[in-house]
Amino acid sequence: MLENAVIMVIIIMVINIVYVSLSTLRVILTLKGRRYVAATIGTFEIVIYTLGLGLVLDNLNEIQNLIAYGLGYGLGVVIGSMIEEKLALGYITVNVVSSNPDITFTKQLREKGYGVTSWYAYGMDGDRLSMQILSPRKYELQLYEAIKTIDPKAFIITYEPKQIYGGFWVKQVRKGRIRKSVEKADEEQQAQQEEVHREGE
């Protein structure tokens, strides 16, 4: 009897984790304009939801099933968010303001494959270099590192555009130049670490 109750709790929790994870992904994909993928996920999501809810409603007198349902829901939200972060779908736009307009900021970032539009601006303390940079989300952290390396005092604001139409940006970004520059930087960093390790021996 106890074994059956434990199995039921595990099944309900797993079903709800899968359901809420799919639900989280569906909402995020819908917001990103990927409606057909979201609709496909929604089909599986509602089937799983109905199955899990049916198990709980058939056993409302079992308090452990309700607890498992609630815990599964909470875990599903966390896991769904983690999956979305790993997938890193879409693009980000980063606005950067550098206090030194003489830095060859734009050139260095374009060499790494990022789409950059720049213009001169004027701040409270003088001239500034303002830039708008496009990057796939999966290279977001590498972009921040590149910016900080060029100008540690740069002011950075990031947002996620819902739609991008036309222009030179997306074509350049999609060519894979960013991926190659990131891989090259990783190889160089690994080589430096190996050299430091050898010197330590």
MITI-158133 format. One record per residue: residue in three letters; x, y, z of N, C-alpha, C, CB in turn. Coordinates in steps of 0.2 Angstrom, whole numbers, plus 5000, padded with zeros to 4 digits. Glycine has a CB too. Layout:
(fiti "Ala"; (X; Y; Z); (X; Y; Z); (X; Y; Z); (X; Y; Z))
...
//
This chain:
(fiti "Met"; (5004; 4994; 5000); (5000; 5000; 5000); (5004; 5006; 5000); (4995; 5000; 5006))
(fiti "Leu"; (5009; 5006; 5005); (5014; 5012; 5005); (5018; 5013; 4999); (5019; 5011; 5011))
(fiti "Glu"; (5020; 5007; 4996); (5024; 5007; 4990); (5020; 5011; 4984); (5026; 5000; 4988))
(fiti "Asn"; (5013; 5009; 4983); (5009; 5012; 4978); (5008; 5019; 4979); (5002; 5008; 4978))
(fiti "Ala"; (5008; 5021; 4986); (5007; 5028; 4987); (5013; 5032; 4985); (5005; 5029; 4995))
(fiti "Val"; (5019; 5029; 4986); (5025; 5033; 4984); (5026; 5033; 4977); (5031; 5029; 4987))
(fiti "Ile"; (5024; 5028; 4973); (5024; 5028; 4966); (5020; 5033; 4963); (5023; 5021; 4963))
(fiti "Met"; (5014; 5034; 4966); (5009; 5039; 4964); (5011; 5046; 4965); (5002; 5038; 4967))
(fiti "Val"; (5014; 5047; 4971); (5017; 5054; 4972); (5023; 5055; 4967); (5020; 5054; 4979))
(fiti "Ile"; (5027; 5051; 4965); (5033; 5052; 4961); (5030; 5053; 4954); (5037; 5046; 4960))
(fiti "Ile"; (5025; 5049; 4952); (5022; 5050; 4945); (5018; 5057; 4944); (5016; 5045; 4944))
(fiti "Ile"; (5015; 5059; 4949); (5011; 5065; 4949); (5017; 5071; 4949); (5007; 5066; 4955))
(fiti "Met"; (5022; 5070; 4953); (5027; 5076; 4953); (5031; 5076; 4946); (5032; 5074; 4959))
(fiti "Val"; (5032; 5070; 4944); (5036; 5070; 4937); (5031; 5073; 4932); (5038; 5063; 4935))
(fiti "Ile"; (5025; 5071; 4932); (5020; 5074; 4927); (5020; 5081; 4927); (5013; 5071; 4927))
(fiti "Asn"; (5019; 5084; 4933); (5018; 5091; 4934); (5025; 5095; 4932); (5016; 5093; 4941))
(fiti "Ile"; (5031; 5092; 4934); (5037; 5095; 4932); (5037; 5096; 4924); (5043; 5091; 4935))
(fiti "Val"; (5036; 5090; 4921); (5036; 5091; 4913); (5031; 5096; 4911); (5035; 5084; 4911))
(fiti "Tyr"; (5025; 5095; 4913); (5020; 5100; 4911); (5022; 5107; 4912); (5013; 5099; 4915))
(fiti "Val"; (5024; 5109; 4918); (5025; 5116; 4919); (5032; 5118; 4915); (5026; 5117; 4927))
(fiti "Ser"; (5036; 5114; 4915); (5042; 5115; 4910); (5040; 5117; 4903); (5047; 5110; 4911))
(fiti "Leu"; (5036; 5113; 4901); (5034; 5114; 4894); (5030; 5121; 4893); (5029; 5108; 4891))
(fiti "Ser"; (5026; 5122; 4899); (5022; 5128; 4899); (5026; 5134; 4899); (5017; 5128; 4905))
(fiti "Thr"; (5031; 5134; 4903); (5036; 5140; 4903); (5039; 5141; 4896); (5041; 5138; 4908))
(fiti "Leu"; (5042; 5135; 4893); (5045; 5136; 4887); (5040; 5139; 4881); (5047; 5129; 4884))
(fiti "Arg"; (5033; 5136; 4882); (5028; 5138; 4877); (5027; 5146; 4878); (5022; 5135; 4878))
(fiti "Val"; (5027; 5148; 4884); (5026; 5156; 4885); (5032; 5160; 4882); (5025; 5157; 4892))
(fiti "Ile"; (5038; 5157; 4883); (5044; 5161; 4881); (5044; 5161; 4874); (5050; 5158; 4884))
(fiti "Leu"; (5043; 5155; 4870); (5043; 5155; 4863); (5037; 5159; 4860); (5042; 5147; 4861))
(fiti "Thr"; (5032; 5159; 4863); (5026; 5164; 4861); (5028; 5171; 4861); (5020; 5163; 4865))
(fiti "Leu"; (5032; 5173; 4866); (5034; 5180; 4867); (5039; 5182; 4862); (5037; 5181; 4874))
(fiti "Lys"; (5043; 5176; 4860); (5049; 5177; 4855); (5046; 5177; 4848); (5054; 5172; 4856))
(fiti "Gly"; (5039; 5176; 4847); (5037; 5176; 4840); (5037; 5169; 4837); (5040; 5180; 4836))
(fiti "Arg"; (5039; 5164; 4840); (5040; 5157; 4837); (5033; 5153; 4839); (5046; 5153; 4840))
(fiti "Arg"; (5028; 5155; 4836); (5021; 5153; 4838); (5020; 5146; 4836); (5016; 5157; 4834))
(fiti "Tyr"; (5023; 5143; 4830); (5021; 5136; 4828); (5025; 5131; 4832); (5024; 5135; 4821))
(fiti "Val"; (5031; 5133; 4834); (5034; 5129; 4839); (5031; 5129; 4846); (5042; 5131; 4840))
(fiti "Ala"; (5028; 5135; 4848); (5025; 5135; 4854); (5018; 5131; 4854); (5023; 5143; 4856))
(fiti "Ala"; (5015; 5132; 4848); (5008; 5128; 4847); (5010; 5120; 4848); (5005; 5129; 4841))
(fiti "Thr"; (5015; 5118; 4845); (5017; 5111; 4845); (5018; 5109; 4853); (5023; 5109; 4841))
(fiti "Ile"; (5022; 5113; 4856); (5023; 5111; 4863); (5017; 5112; 4867); (5028; 5116; 4866))
(fiti "Gly"; (5012; 5116; 4866); (5006; 5117; 4869); (5002; 5111; 4868); (5002; 5123; 4866))
(fiti "Thr"; (5002; 5107; 4863); (4998; 5101; 4862); (5000; 5096; 4867); (4999; 5099; 4854))
(fiti "Phe"; (5007; 5095; 4867); (5009; 5090; 4872); (5008; 5092; 4879); (5017; 5089; 4871))
(fiti "Glu"; (5009; 5099; 4880); (5008; 5101; 4887); (5001; 5100; 4890); (5009; 5109; 4887))
(fiti "Ile"; (4996; 5101; 4886); (4989; 5100; 4888); (4987; 5093; 4889); (4984; 5103; 4883))
(fiti "Val"; (4990; 5088; 4885); (4989; 5081; 4887); (4992; 5079; 4893); (4992; 5077; 4881))
(fiti "Ile"; (4998; 5081; 4895); (5001; 5080; 4901); (4998; 5083; 4907); (5009; 5082; 4901))
(fiti "Tyr"; (4995; 5089; 4906); (4992; 5093; 4911); (4985; 5089; 4913); (4990; 5100; 4909))
(fiti "Thr"; (4982; 5087; 4908); (4975; 5083; 4909); (4976; 5076; 4913); (4972; 5082; 4903))
(fiti "Leu"; (4982; 5073; 4911); (4984; 5067; 4914); (4985; 5068; 4921); (4989; 5063; 4911))
(fiti "Gly"; (4989; 5073; 4923); (4991; 5074; 4930); (4986; 5076; 4934); (4997; 5079; 4930))
(fiti "Leu"; (4982; 5081; 4932); (4976; 5083; 4935); (4971; 5078; 4937); (4972; 5089; 4932))
(fiti "Gly"; (4970; 5073; 4932); (4965; 5068; 4933); (4967; 5063; 4938); (4965; 5064; 4926))
(fiti "Leu"; (4974; 5062; 4939); (4977; 5058; 4944); (4975; 5061; 4951); (4984; 5057; 4943))
(fiti "Val"; (4976; 5067; 4952); (4975; 5071; 4958); (4967; 5071; 4960); (4978; 5078; 4958))
(fiti "Leu"; (4963; 5073; 4955); (4956; 5073; 4956); (4953; 5066; 4958); (4952; 5076; 4950))
(fiti "Asp"; (4956; 5061; 4955); (4953; 5054; 4957); (4955; 5052; 4964); (4956; 5049; 4952))
(fiti "Asn"; (4960; 5056; 4967); (4963; 5054; 4973); (4963; 5060; 4978); (4970; 5051; 4973))
(fiti "Leu"; (4958; 5064; 4978); (4958; 5070; 4982); (4958; 5069; 4989); (4951; 5074; 4981))
(fiti "Asn"; (4957; 5063; 4992); (4957; 5062; 4999); (4964; 5060; 5001); (4953; 5056; 5001))
(fiti "Glu"; (4969; 5060; 4996); (4976; 5058; 4998); (4980; 5065; 4998); (4979; 5053; 4992))
(fiti "Ile"; (4981; 5067; 5004); (4985; 5074; 5004); (4992; 5074; 5001); (4985; 5076; 5011))
(fiti "Gln"; (4995; 5068; 5001); (5002; 5068; 4998); (5002; 5069; 4991); (5005; 5061; 5000))
(fiti "Asn"; (4996; 5068; 4987); (4996; 5069; 4980); (4995; 5076; 4979); (4990; 5065; 4977))
(fiti "Leu"; (4991; 5080; 4983); (4991; 5087; 4982); (4998; 5091; 4983); (4986; 5090; 4987))
(fiti "Ile"; (5001; 5088; 4988); (5008; 5091; 4990); (5013; 5090; 4984); (5011; 5088; 4996))
(fiti "Ala"; (5012; 5084; 4981); (5017; 5082; 4976); (5015; 5086; 4970); (5016; 5074; 4974))
(fiti "Tyr"; (5009; 5087; 4969); (5006; 5092; 4963); (5009; 5099; 4964); (4999; 5092; 4963))
(fiti "Gly"; (5009; 5102; 4970); (5011; 5108; 4971); (5019; 5109; 4970); (5009; 5110; 4978))
(fiti "Leu"; (5022; 5104; 4973); (5030; 5104; 4973); (5032; 5103; 4965); (5033; 5098; 4977))
(fiti "Gly"; (5028; 5098; 4962); (5030; 5097; 4955); (5029; 5104; 4951); (5026; 5092; 4952))
(fiti "Tyr"; (5024; 5108; 4952); (5023; 5114; 4949); (5029; 5119; 4950); (5016; 5117; 4951))
(fiti "Gly"; (5031; 5120; 4956); (5036; 5124; 4958); (5043; 5122; 4955); (5037; 5124; 4965))
(fiti "Leu"; (5044; 5116; 4955); (5050; 5113; 4952); (5050; 5114; 4944); (5051; 5106; 4953))
(fiti "Gly"; (5044; 5113; 4941); (5043; 5114; 4934); (5045; 5121; 4932); (5036; 5112; 4932))
(fiti "Val"; (5043; 5126; 4936); (5044; 5133; 4934); (5052; 5134; 4934); (5041; 5138; 4939))
(fiti "Val"; (5055; 5132; 4939); (5063; 5132; 4939); (5066; 5129; 4934); (5065; 5130; 4946))
(fiti "Ile"; (5064; 5122; 4932); (5067; 5118; 4927); (5066; 5121; 4920); (5065; 5111; 4928))
(fiti "Gly"; (5060; 5123; 4919); (5058; 5127; 4913); (5062; 5133; 4911); (5051; 5128; 4913))
(fiti "Ser"; (5063; 5137; 4916); (5068; 5143; 4916); (5075; 5141; 4914); (5067; 5147; 4922))
(fiti "Met"; (5077; 5136; 4918); (5084; 5133; 4917); (5085; 5131; 4910); (5086; 5128; 4922))
(fiti "Ile"; (5080; 5127; 4907); (5081; 5125; 4900); (5081; 5130; 4895); (5074; 5120; 4899))
(fiti "Glu"; (5077; 5135; 4896); (5076; 5141; 4892); (5083; 5145; 4892); (5071; 5146; 4894))
(fiti "Glu"; (5086; 5145; 4898); (5093; 5149; 4898); (5098; 5145; 4895); (5095; 5150; 4906))
(fiti "Lys"; (5098; 5138; 4895); (5103; 5134; 4891); (5102; 5135; 4884); (5102; 5127; 4894))
(fiti "Leu"; (5095; 5135; 4882); (5094; 5136; 4874); (5096; 5142; 4872); (5086; 5134; 4873))
(fiti "Ala"; (5095; 5148; 4876); (5097; 5155; 4875); (5095; 5157; 4868); (5105; 5155; 4875))
(fiti "Leu"; (5088; 5156; 4867); (5085; 5158; 4860); (5085; 5165; 4859); (5078; 5155; 4860))
(fiti "Gly"; (5085; 5167; 4853); (5085; 5174; 4851); (5091; 5178; 4852); (5079; 5177; 4855))
(fiti "Tyr"; (5090; 5185; 4851); (5095; 5190; 4851); (5095; 5194; 4857); (5096; 5194; 4845))
(fiti "Ile"; (5100; 5198; 4859); (5100; 5203; 4864); (5103; 5209; 4860); (5104; 5202; 4870))
(fiti "Thr"; (5100; 5215; 4862); (5103; 5221; 4860); (5106; 5225; 4866); (5098; 5226; 4857))
(fiti "Val"; (5112; 5227; 4865); (5116; 5230; 4871); (5118; 5237; 4869); (5123; 5226; 4872))
(fiti "Asn"; (5116; 5242; 4873); (5118; 5249; 4872); (5124; 5250; 4877); (5112; 5253; 4874))
(fiti "Val"; (5129; 5253; 4874); (5135; 5254; 4877); (5137; 5261; 4877); (5141; 5249; 4875))
(fiti "Val"; (5139; 5264; 4882); (5141; 5271; 4882); (5148; 5271; 4885); (5137; 5276; 4886))
(fiti "Ser"; (5153; 5273; 4881); (5160; 5274; 4883); (5162; 5281; 4884); (5165; 5270; 4878))
(fiti "Ser"; (5165; 5282; 4890); (5167; 5289; 4891); (5173; 5291; 4887); (5169; 5290; 4899))
(fiti "Asn"; (5176; 5287; 4883); (5182; 5288; 4879); (5180; 5287; 4872); (5188; 5284; 4881))
(fiti "Pro"; (5178; 5292; 4868); (5176; 5292; 4861); (5182; 5290; 4856); (5173; 5298; 4859))
(fiti "Asp"; (5188; 5290; 4859); (5194; 5289; 4855); (5196; 5281; 4855); (5200; 5293; 4857))
(fiti "Ile"; (5193; 5277; 4859); (5194; 5270; 4859); (5191; 5267; 4852); (5191; 5267; 4865))
(fiti "Thr"; (5195; 5263; 4849); (5193; 5259; 4843); (5188; 5254; 4845); (5199; 5257; 4839))
(fiti "Phe"; (5183; 5256; 4849); (5178; 5251; 4851); (5174; 5247; 4846); (5173; 5255; 4856))
(fiti "Thr"; (5171; 5251; 4841); (5167; 5248; 4836); (5171; 5243; 4832); (5165; 5254; 4831))
(fiti "Lys"; (5177; 5245; 4830); (5182; 5241; 4825); (5183; 5234; 4829); (5188; 5244; 4824))
(fiti "Gln"; (5185; 5234; 4835); (5187; 5228; 4839); (5181; 5224; 4840); (5189; 5230; 4846))
(fiti "Leu"; (5175; 5226; 4841); (5169; 5222; 4842); (5167; 5219; 4835); (5163; 5226; 4845))
(fiti "Arg"; (5167; 5223; 4830); (5166; 5221; 4823); (5170; 5215; 4821); (5166; 5226; 4818))
(fiti "Glu"; (5177; 5215; 4823); (5181; 5210; 4821); (5180; 5204; 4825); (5188; 5212; 4823))
(fiti "Lys"; (5176; 5204; 4830); (5174; 5198; 4834); (5167; 5195; 4831); (5173; 5200; 4841))
(fiti "Gly"; (5164; 5199; 4826); (5158; 5197; 4823); (5152; 5200; 4825); (5158; 5190; 4824))
(fiti "Tyr"; (5152; 5204; 4830); (5146; 5208; 4832); (5143; 5213; 4828); (5147; 5210; 4839))
(fiti "Gly"; (5137; 5214; 4827); (5134; 5219; 4823); (5134; 5226; 4828); (5127; 5218; 4821))
(fiti "Val"; (5137; 5231; 4825); (5138; 5237; 4829); (5136; 5243; 4825); (5145; 5238; 4832))
(fiti "Thr"; (5132; 5247; 4828); (5130; 5254; 4826); (5133; 5259; 4831); (5123; 5255; 4824))
(fiti "Ser"; (5137; 5264; 4829); (5139; 5269; 4834); (5138; 5276; 4832); (5147; 5267; 4835))
(fiti "Trp"; (5138; 5280; 4837); (5138; 5287; 4835); (5141; 5291; 4841); (5130; 5289; 4834))
(fiti "Tyr"; (5143; 5297; 4840); (5145; 5301; 4845); (5140; 5305; 4849); (5150; 5307; 4843))
(fiti "Ala"; (5140; 5305; 4856); (5135; 5308; 4860); (5139; 5313; 4865); (5131; 5303; 4864))
(fiti "Tyr"; (5135; 5317; 4869); (5138; 5321; 4873); (5134; 5320; 4880); (5137; 5329; 4871))
(fiti "Gly"; (5139; 5319; 4885); (5136; 5318; 4892); (5138; 5323; 4897); (5139; 5311; 4895))
(fiti "Met"; (5136; 5323; 4903); (5137; 5328; 4908); (5144; 5330; 4908); (5135; 5326; 4915))
(fiti "Asp"; (5149; 5325; 4907); (5156; 5327; 4908); (5160; 5327; 4901); (5159; 5322; 4912))
(fiti "Gly"; (5156; 5328; 4896); (5160; 5328; 4889); (5157; 5323; 4884); (5167; 5328; 4890))
(fiti "Asp"; (5162; 5322; 4879); (5160; 5318; 4873); (5160; 5311; 4876); (5165; 5319; 4868))
(fiti "Arg"; (5155; 5307; 4872); (5154; 5300; 4873); (5154; 5296; 4867); (5148; 5299; 4878))
(fiti "Leu"; (5155; 5290; 4867); (5154; 5285; 4861); (5148; 5281; 4863); (5161; 5281; 4859))
(fiti "Ser"; (5143; 5281; 4859); (5137; 5277; 4860); (5137; 5272; 4855); (5131; 5281; 4861))
(fiti "Met"; (5135; 5266; 4857); (5135; 5260; 4853); (5128; 5256; 4854); (5141; 5256; 4853))
(fiti "Gln"; (5126; 5253; 4849); (5121; 5248; 4849); (5123; 5242; 4846); (5114; 5250; 4846))
(fiti "Ile"; (5123; 5236; 4850); (5127; 5230; 4848); (5122; 5224; 4848); (5133; 5228; 4852))
(fiti "Leu"; (5122; 5220; 4843); (5117; 5214; 4842); (5121; 5208; 4843); (5114; 5214; 4835))
(fiti "Ser"; (5119; 5204; 4847); (5122; 5197; 4848); (5117; 5192; 4850); (5127; 5198; 4854))
(fiti "Pro"; (5118; 5186; 4847); (5114; 5180; 4850); (5115; 5179; 4857); (5116; 5173; 4846))
(fiti "Arg"; (5109; 5177; 4861); (5109; 5177; 4868); (5115; 5172; 4871); (5103; 5175; 4870))
(fiti "Lys"; (5116; 5167; 4867); (5121; 5162; 4869); (5128; 5165; 4870); (5121; 5156; 4865))
(fiti "Tyr"; (5129; 5171; 4867); (5136; 5174; 4867); (5136; 5180; 4871); (5139; 5175; 4860))
(fiti "Glu"; (5130; 5181; 4875); (5129; 5187; 4879); (5135; 5188; 4884); (5123; 5187; 4883))
(fiti "Leu"; (5137; 5183; 4888); (5142; 5184; 4893); (5149; 5186; 4890); (5143; 5178; 4897))
(fiti "Gln"; (5150; 5183; 4884); (5157; 5184; 4880); (5157; 5191; 4878); (5157; 5179; 4874))
(fiti "Leu"; (5151; 5194; 4876); (5151; 5201; 4874); (5152; 5205; 4879); (5144; 5202; 4871))
(fiti "Tyr"; (5149; 5204; 4885); (5151; 5208; 4891); (5158; 5208; 4893); (5147; 5206; 4897))
(fiti "Glu"; (5161; 5202; 4892); (5168; 5202; 4894); (5173; 5206; 4889); (5171; 5194; 4894))
(fiti "Ala"; (5171; 5206; 4882); (5174; 5209; 4877); (5173; 5217; 4878); (5171; 5208; 4870))
(fiti "Ile"; (5168; 5219; 4880); (5166; 5226; 4882); (5171; 5228; 4888); (5159; 5228; 4883))
(fiti "Lys"; (5171; 5224; 4893); (5174; 5226; 4899); (5182; 5226; 4898); (5173; 5222; 4905))
(fiti "Thr"; (5184; 5222; 4893); (5191; 5222; 4892); (5193; 5228; 4888); (5193; 5215; 4887))
(fiti "Ile"; (5189; 5230; 4883); (5191; 5236; 4880); (5190; 5243; 4884); (5186; 5237; 4873))
(fiti "Asp"; (5185; 5243; 4888); (5183; 5249; 4892); (5180; 5247; 4899); (5179; 5254; 4889))
(fiti "Pro"; (5184; 5246; 4904); (5181; 5243; 4910); (5176; 5248; 4913); (5187; 5242; 4915))
(fiti "Lys"; (5176; 5254; 4911); (5171; 5259; 4914); (5165; 5260; 4910); (5175; 5266; 4915))
(fiti "Ala"; (5164; 5256; 4904); (5159; 5257; 4900); (5152; 5256; 4903); (5159; 5252; 4894))
(fiti "Phe"; (5147; 5260; 4901); (5140; 5260; 4904); (5136; 5255; 4900); (5137; 5267; 4905))
(fiti "Ile"; (5133; 5250; 4902); (5130; 5245; 4898); (5123; 5244; 4900); (5134; 5238; 4899))
(fiti "Ile"; (5118; 5244; 4895); (5111; 5242; 4896); (5109; 5237; 4891); (5106; 5249; 4895))
(fiti "Thr"; (5106; 5232; 4893); (5104; 5226; 4889); (5096; 5225; 4889); (5107; 5220; 4891))
(fiti "Tyr"; (5094; 5224; 4883); (5087; 5222; 4882); (5086; 5217; 4876); (5082; 5228; 4881))
(fiti "Glu"; (5080; 5214; 4876); (5079; 5208; 4872); (5074; 5211; 4867); (5077; 5202; 4875))
(fiti "Pro"; (5075; 5212; 4860); (5070; 5214; 4855); (5066; 5208; 4853); (5074; 5216; 4849))
(fiti "Lys"; (5060; 5209; 4852); (5055; 5204; 4850); (5056; 5202; 4843); (5048; 5206; 4852))
(fiti "Gln"; (5056; 5207; 4839); (5057; 5206; 4832); (5063; 5210; 4829); (5050; 5207; 4828))
(fiti "Ile"; (5066; 5207; 4824); (5071; 5211; 4820); (5070; 5210; 4813); (5079; 5208; 4822))
(fiti "Tyr"; (5070; 5215; 4809); (5068; 5215; 4802); (5074; 5219; 4798); (5062; 5218; 4800))
(fiti "Gly"; (5076; 5215; 4793); (5081; 5218; 4788); (5087; 5220; 4791); (5078; 5224; 4785))
(fiti "Gly"; (5091; 5224; 4787); (5097; 5227; 4789); (5103; 5222; 4789); (5097; 5229; 4796))
(fiti "Phe"; (5109; 5225; 4790); (5115; 5221; 4789); (5117; 5217; 4795); (5121; 5226; 4788))
(fiti "Trp"; (5114; 5219; 4801); (5115; 5216; 4807); (5115; 5208; 4808); (5111; 5218; 4813))
(fiti "Val"; (5109; 5206; 4806); (5107; 5199; 4807); (5111; 5194; 4803); (5099; 5198; 4807))
(fiti "Lys"; (5112; 5197; 4796); (5116; 5193; 4791); (5123; 5192; 4794); (5116; 5197; 4785))
(fiti "Gln"; (5126; 5197; 4797); (5133; 5196; 4799); (5133; 5192; 4805); (5135; 5203; 4801))
(fiti "Val"; (5128; 5193; 4810); (5128; 5189; 4816); (5127; 5181; 4814); (5123; 5191; 4821))
(fiti "Arg"; (5123; 5180; 4809); (5121; 5173; 4808); (5127; 5169; 4804); (5115; 5173; 4804))
(fiti "Lys"; (5132; 5173; 4802); (5137; 5170; 4798); (5142; 5166; 4802); (5141; 5175; 4794))
(fiti "Gly"; (5141; 5166; 4809); (5145; 5162; 4813); (5152; 5165; 4815); (5147; 5155; 4810))
(fiti "Arg"; (5153; 5171; 4813); (5159; 5175; 4815); (5160; 5175; 4823); (5160; 5181; 4812))
(fiti "Ile"; (5155; 5176; 4826); (5155; 5177; 4834); (5157; 5170; 4837); (5148; 5179; 4836))
(fiti "Arg"; (5154; 5165; 4834); (5156; 5158; 4837); (5163; 5157; 4836); (5151; 5153; 4833))
(fiti "Lys"; (5166; 5159; 4830); (5173; 5157; 4828); (5177; 5161; 4833); (5174; 5159; 4821))
(fiti "Ser"; (5175; 5168; 4834); (5180; 5172; 4838); (5179; 5170; 4846); (5177; 5179; 4838))
(fiti "Val"; (5174; 5167; 4848); (5173; 5165; 4855); (5177; 5158; 4856); (5165; 5163; 4856))
(fiti "Glu"; (5177; 5154; 4851); (5181; 5148; 4851); (5188; 5149; 4851); (5179; 5143; 4845))
(fiti "Lys"; (5190; 5154; 4847); (5197; 5156; 4847); (5199; 5159; 4853); (5198; 5162; 4841))
(fiti "Ala"; (5195; 5163; 4857); (5197; 5166; 4863); (5197; 5161; 4868); (5192; 5171; 4865))
(fiti "Asp"; (5193; 5156; 4868); (5193; 5150; 4873); (5199; 5146; 4872); (5187; 5146; 4872))
(fiti "Glu"; (5201; 5145; 4866); (5208; 5141; 4864); (5214; 5145; 4867); (5208; 5140; 4857))
(fiti "Glu"; (5214; 5152; 4866); (5219; 5156; 4868); (5220; 5156; 4876); (5219; 5163; 4866))
(fiti "Gln"; (5214; 5156; 4879); (5214; 5156; 4887); (5216; 5149; 4889); (5206; 5157; 4889))
(fiti "Gln"; (5214; 5144; 4886); (5216; 5137; 4888); (5223; 5136; 4887); (5212; 5132; 4884))
(fiti "Ala"; (5226; 5139; 4882); (5233; 5138; 4880); (5237; 5142; 4886); (5235; 5141; 4873))
(fiti "Gln"; (5235; 5148; 4888); (5238; 5152; 4893); (5238; 5148; 4900); (5234; 5159; 4894))
(fiti "Gln"; (5232; 5145; 4901); (5232; 5141; 4907); (5236; 5135; 4908); (5224; 5139; 4908))
(fiti "Glu"; (5237; 5132; 4902); (5242; 5126; 4901); (5249; 5129; 4902); (5241; 5123; 4895))
(fiti "Glu"; (5250; 5135; 4899); (5257; 5137; 4900); (5259; 5139; 4907); (5258; 5144; 4895))
(fiti "Val"; (5254; 5142; 4911); (5255; 5144; 4918); (5256; 5138; 4922); (5249; 5148; 4920))
(fiti "His"; (5252; 5132; 4920); (5252; 5126; 4924); (5259; 5123; 4923); (5247; 5121; 4921))
(fiti "Arg"; (5262; 5123; 4917); (5268; 5120; 4915); (5274; 5124; 4919); (5270; 5121; 4908))
(fiti "Glu"; (5273; 5131; 4919); (5278; 5135; 4923); (5278; 5134; 4930); (5277; 5142; 4921))
(fiti "Gly"; (5272; 5132; 4933); (5271; 5130; 4940); (5274; 5124; 4942); (5264; 5130; 4942))
(fiti "Glu"; (5275; 5119; 4937); (5278; 5113; 4938); (5285; 5114; 4938); (5276; 5107; 4933))
//
